[in-house]
Amino acid sequence: MRRSIFEDVIHVKTPVARIGTEVCDVSRWFAVYTTCRHEKRIAQHLSQREIEHYLPLYRADRKWRDGSKVTLDLPLFPSYIFVRIRRSERVSVLSVPGAIAVVGGTGGEPAPLPDTAVEALRTGLKEHRIEPHPLLRVGQFARIRSGAFAGMEGVVVRKKSGFRVVLTLEQIMQSVAVELNDDDVEPLIGHKFRSAPWLEIDHRLCAQGM
């Protein structure tokens, strides 16, 4: 994985329950890197094995060569799927065809995602139009004022009508663009960076449409 410019700012720690000198292996959400275009099939395998998982999907219009149009449900994070497992259960996940690796952090250990990250995605996909967005790195930023992502900060990209706020899930180096109204965005020009618990901020305010 590429080194993050905020690597020294954001540290996701895995909460564990300690009893004496023993550490209880608790279930957490992890990102799993998968074979490209096999995310849905992998989700089916996980269901058959009764492994809790979440595959965020977004709707996209596509046009075939014959001119016909179709609306597809596509993975929001291509080549990634989220699973809720104990660390000791990694082998059962990686035995699924197409599951390549559990995304790791410092030292090669699996990097868990806070529960709030997955819950925000679940709720946000119902409340807003969300789609993948190229990963950004520099620029100014803003805070979302209302809805499932209220309080989270990200890049503001101006569209023909309204705004998109680009949020980045640092553990898997992927970004999504959330469509919002002007009133839902609070500019933070000159404000010192303060990270949300599960997001790293990409700081760029674009005046041009995407």
Backbone hydrogen bonds in HBPLUS format (Angstrom, degrees):
<---DONOR---> <-ACCEPTOR-->    atom                        ^
c    i                          cat <-CA-CA->   ^        H-A-AA   ^      H-
h    n   atom  resd res      DA  || num        DHA   H-A  angle D-A-AA Bond
n    s   type  num  typ     dist DA aas  dist angle  dist       angle   num
A0007-GLU N   A0004-SER O   3.17 MM   3  4.87 157.6  2.22 106.4 105.4     1
A0009-VAL N   A0006-PHE O   2.78 MM   3  5.05 155.2  1.84 112.2 120.8     2
A0010-ILE N   A0006-PHE O   3.15 MM   4  6.37 158.4  2.19 173.4 176.8     3
A0024-CYS N   A0017-ALA O   2.93 MM   7  5.38 174.5  1.94 165.5 166.8     4
A0019-ILE N   A0022-GLU O   3.03 MM   3  5.27 160.3  2.07 146.1 152.1     5
A0022-GLU N   A0019-ILE O   2.98 MM   3  5.27 160.0  2.02 132.3 130.7     6
A0028-ARG N   A0085-ILE O   2.83 MM  57  5.56 162.7  1.86 143.9 140.7     7
A0085-ILE N   A0028-ARG O   2.92 MM  57  5.56 139.8  2.08 163.6 152.7     8
A0113-LEU N   A0029-TRP O   2.73 MM  84  5.27 160.6  1.77 147.6 152.2     9
A0030-PHE N   A0083-VAL O   2.74 MM  53  5.40 154.7  1.80 156.2 164.8    10
A0083-VAL N   A0030-PHE O   2.88 MM  53  5.40 159.9  1.92 155.2 161.9    11
A0103-VAL N   A0031-ALA O   2.82 MM  72  5.53 167.4  1.83 157.4 161.6    12
A0032-VAL N   A0081-ILE O   2.76 MM  49  5.34 159.8  1.80 161.3 168.4    13
A0081-ILE N   A0032-VAL O   3.10 MM  49  5.34 145.2  2.23 139.7 150.2    14
A0033-TYR N   A0101-ALA O   2.72 MM  68  5.25 154.7  1.79 166.1 169.7    15
A0100-ILE N   A0033-TYR O   2.83 MM  67  5.57 148.6  1.93 150.2 159.8    16
A0101-ALA N   A0033-TYR O   3.30 MM  68  5.25 156.9  2.36 135.1 139.3    17
A0034-THR N   A0079-SER O   2.82 MM  45  4.78 164.3  1.84 129.0 131.5    18
A0035-THR N   A0098-GLY O   2.84 MM  63  5.04 142.1  1.99 142.6 153.2    19
A0038-HIS N   A0035-THR O   3.21 MM   3  5.66 148.1  2.32 139.8 135.6    20
A0042-ILE N   A0038-HIS O   2.96 MM   4  6.16 157.5  2.01 155.0 161.7    21
A0043-ALA N   A0039-GLU O   2.96 MM   4  6.22 150.5  2.05 144.4 152.7    22
A0044-GLN N   A0040-LYS O   3.06 MM   4  6.40 146.1  2.18 142.0 150.6    23
A0045-HIS N   A0041-ARG O   3.06 MM   4  6.44 154.7  2.13 147.1 153.3    24
A0046-LEU N   A0042-ILE O   2.92 MM   4  6.22 156.6  1.97 151.5 158.1    25
A0047-SER N   A0043-ALA O   2.98 MM   4  6.21 148.7  2.08 142.7 151.0    26
A0048-GLN N   A0044-GLN O   2.98 MM   4  6.28 158.0  2.03 150.1 155.7    27
A0049-ARG N   A0045-HIS O   3.04 MM   4  6.31 141.2  2.19 142.4 152.9    28
A0051-ILE N   A0046-LEU O   2.88 MM   5  5.14 179.2  1.88 154.0 154.2    29
A0050-GLU N   A0047-SER O   2.99 MM   3  4.88 158.5  2.04 103.1 108.9    30
A0084-ARG N   A0052-GLU O   2.93 MM  32  5.39 164.4  1.95 135.3 138.8    31
A0054-TYR N   A0082-PHE O   2.77 MM  28  5.11 149.7  1.86 145.1 146.8    32
A0082-PHE N   A0054-TYR O   3.06 MM  28  5.11 164.6  2.08 155.4 153.3    33
A0076-LEU N   A0056-PRO O   2.85 MM  20  5.48 168.4  1.86 139.3 139.4    34
A0058-TYR N   A0074-LEU O   2.85 MM  16  5.47 155.1  1.91 153.2 160.3    35
A0074-LEU N   A0058-TYR O   2.87 MM  16  5.47 161.1  1.90 165.1 161.3    36
A0060-ALA N   A0072-LEU O   2.90 MM  12  5.35 154.6  1.96 150.6 158.8    37
A0072-LEU N   A0060-ALA O   2.82 MM  12  5.35 168.3  1.83 157.7 156.7    38
A0062-ARG N   A0070-VAL O   2.81 MM   8  5.41 166.2  1.83 166.0 170.8    39
A0070-VAL N   A0062-ARG O   2.89 MM   8  5.41 157.7  1.94 155.4 160.4    40
A0064-TRP N   A0068-SER O   2.82 MM   4  5.45 156.0  1.87 163.6 169.2    41
A0067-GLY N   A0064-TRP O   2.97 MM   3  5.42 159.5  2.02 115.7 119.7    42
A0080-TYR N   A0077-PHE O   3.03 MM   3  5.61 134.5  2.24 152.8 148.8    43
A0089-GLU N   A0086-ARG O   2.88 MM   3  5.28 160.0  1.92 113.5 120.3    44
A0090-ARG N   A0087-ARG O   3.32 MM   3  5.77 159.2  2.37 118.8 117.9    45
A0092-SER N   A0089-GLU O   3.18 MM   3  5.57 125.9  2.49 106.0 118.0    46
A0093-VAL N   A0090-ARG O   3.05 MM   3  5.23 125.5  2.35 100.6 114.7    47
A0094-LEU N   A0090-ARG O   2.93 MM   4  6.20 167.4  1.95 162.4 165.6    48
A0095-SER N   A0091-VAL O   3.02 MM   4  6.09 120.3  2.39 139.2 152.5    49
A0096-VAL N   A0093-VAL O   3.04 MM   3  5.61 163.8  2.07 115.6 120.7    50
A0099-ALA N   A0096-VAL O   3.05 MM   3  5.62 168.1  2.07 139.1 141.7    51
A0111-ALA N   A0103-VAL O   2.97 MM   8  6.19 170.0  1.98 143.6 144.2    52
A0105-GLY N   A0109-GLU O   2.62 MM   4  5.61 158.4  1.67 168.0 167.9    53
A0108-GLY N   A0105-GLY O   3.15 MM   3  5.50 152.2  2.23 133.6 131.1    54
A0117-ALA N   A0114-PRO O   2.96 MM   3  5.52 145.1  2.08 114.6 123.7    55
A0119-GLU N   A0115-ASP O   3.04 MM   4  6.30 167.6  2.06 157.4 161.4    56
A0120-ALA N   A0116-THR O   2.90 MM   4  5.85 152.6  1.98 138.8 145.9    57
A0121-LEU N   A0117-ALA O   3.14 MM   4  6.37 151.1  2.22 141.0 148.6    58
A0122-ARG N   A0118-VAL O   2.95 MM   4  6.24 162.0  1.98 152.5 157.1    59
A0123-THR N   A0119-GLU O   3.02 MM   4  6.20 169.3  2.04 151.4 153.6    60
A0124-GLY N   A0120-ALA O   2.71 MM   4  5.63 157.8  1.76 144.1 152.1    61
A0125-LEU N   A0121-LEU O   2.98 MM   4  5.91 158.3  2.03 147.9 151.4    62
A0126-LYS N   A0123-THR O   3.04 MM   3  5.35 138.7  2.22 104.7 116.4    63
A0127-GLU N   A0123-THR O   3.15 MM   4  6.45 142.1  2.30 146.1 157.1    64
A0128-HIS N   A0124-GLY O   2.87 MM   4  5.74 151.7  1.95 156.7 160.8    65
A0179-GLU N   A0129-ARG O   3.17 MM  50  5.66 163.0  2.20 158.4 163.7    66
A0131-GLU N   A0177-ALA O   3.33 MM  46  5.57 150.3  2.42 137.3 145.7    67
A0177-ALA N   A0131-GLU O   2.86 MM  46  5.57 164.2  1.89 166.2 171.4    68
A0133-HIS N   A0175-SER O   3.14 MM  42  5.31 146.4  2.26 129.4 123.7    69
A0204-ARG N   A0140-GLN O   2.66 MM  64  4.37  92.9  2.41 157.5 137.9    70
A0188-LEU N   A0141-PHE O   3.22 MM  47  5.92 148.7  2.32 146.8 143.3    71
A0142-ALA N   A0154-GLY O   2.96 MM  12  5.70 158.6  2.01 158.2 163.9    72
A0154-GLY N   A0142-ALA O   2.94 MM  12  5.70 153.7  2.01 157.1 165.7    73
A0143-ARG N   A0186-GLU O   2.86 MM  43  5.08 168.3  1.87 145.9 147.1    74
A0186-GLU N   A0143-ARG O   2.79 MM  43  5.08 163.4  1.82 158.4 163.1    75
A0144-ILE N   A0152-MET O   2.86 MM   8  5.64 166.5  1.88 165.5 168.0    76
A0151-GLY N   A0144-ILE O   2.69 MM   7  5.45 169.9  1.70 157.8 154.3    77
A0145-ARG N   A0184-ASP O   2.79 MM  39  5.10 171.0  1.80 143.5 145.9    78
A0150-ALA N   A0147-GLY O   3.11 MM   3  5.29 162.9  2.14 116.6 116.9    79
A0152-MET N   A0149-PHE O   3.02 MM   3  5.67 162.5  2.05 142.1 145.5    80
A0155-VAL N   A0166-VAL O   3.02 MM  11  4.82 144.3  2.15 146.2 141.0    81
A0166-VAL N   A0155-VAL O   2.62 MM  11  4.82 150.8  1.70 139.4 148.6    82
A0206-CYS N   A0156-VAL O   3.37 MM  50  6.89 152.8  2.45 152.9 160.0    83
A0157-VAL N   A0164-ARG O   2.67 MM   7  5.06 170.9  1.68 162.3 164.9    84
A0164-ARG N   A0157-VAL O   2.86 MM   7  5.06 146.6  1.97 145.1 155.8    85
A0158-ARG N   A0206-CYS O   3.36 MM  48  6.14 167.1  2.38 150.9 154.4    86
A0159-LYS N   A0162-GLY O   3.37 MM   3  5.88 170.0  2.38 139.4 140.2    87
A0163-PHE N   A0180-LEU O   3.14 MM  17  5.49 177.3  2.14 159.5 159.2    88
A0180-LEU N   A0163-PHE O   2.97 MM  17  5.49 170.6  1.98 149.6 151.9    89
A0165-VAL N   A0178-VAL O   2.88 MM  13  5.20 156.3  1.94 143.6 148.3    90
A0178-VAL N   A0165-VAL O   2.92 MM  13  5.20 171.3  1.93 139.6 141.3    91
A0167-LEU N   A0176-VAL O   2.89 MM   9  5.51 152.1  1.97 161.4 167.5    92
A0176-VAL N   A0167-LEU O   2.90 MM   9  5.51 154.5  1.96 155.3 163.6    93
A0200-GLU N   A0168-THR O   3.22 MM  32  5.69 155.7  2.29 149.1 154.9    94
A0169-LEU N   A0174-GLN O   2.86 MM   5  5.55 155.1  1.92 169.1 176.4    95
A0172-ILE N   A0169-LEU O   3.29 MM   3  6.14 144.2  2.42 120.9 127.1    96
A0174-GLN N   A0169-LEU O   3.41 MM   5  5.55 164.3  2.44 138.8 140.1    97
A0173-MET N   A0170-GLU O   3.13 MM   3  4.71 152.3  2.21  95.3 103.8    98
A0184-ASP N   A0181-ASN O   2.96 MM   3  5.36 151.6  2.04 111.3 120.3    99
A0185-VAL N   A0182-ASP O   3.23 MM   3  5.69 168.9  2.24 115.9 119.0   100
A0191-HIS N   A0188-LEU O   3.00 MM   3  5.18 161.2  2.03 126.1 127.6   101
